[in-house]
């Protein structure tokens, strides 16, 4: 195993949390889907759910996986709120992203099993969609701009350049998925029908991109070799490595 470039326990703990957030995001859609299937199989009916997959990740709020869905989003939100970077800009961006993630968790989407919505339910569903779109937009911004920054005390290594390519690709994927997410949702509201099944895969892809970016950030991929580092004990959060 390659030795770590730093032995600072605070930095190591932060890297571990970054990887944990990445794993939660990366696996969330599939854990929700498999959990809902298992809950349906061991339930009174002993059959697979119908539909087999919900139309969106957010629709799992209305399944037995509600608590896992909410707790996962809250864990991601809490980490984003507590993250720090090189300056106030990084810190404020983390606060905004965390606030939006909390909003996605606590303002449920449109109930896929309802035939009509009250005015309040419709308003809450719209707020959820806005929060989700803005959350992915902010997370994409973090990948495209903040993650790609380098510490002035460290030279930009070949692996840092490779990581920047991953951050850029993940950010662009999230932007594209955000546009599709809003398009699918608005179209379903205008046409008064359930959202397309493609919305689930769109959200799953966006969460996967977010997860890969944070796994990379937490040194899960393309970790710099020890001789490429010049360790410093300072804070090393949103904008590094």
Beta strands, then each sheet from edge to edge (+ up, - down):
end
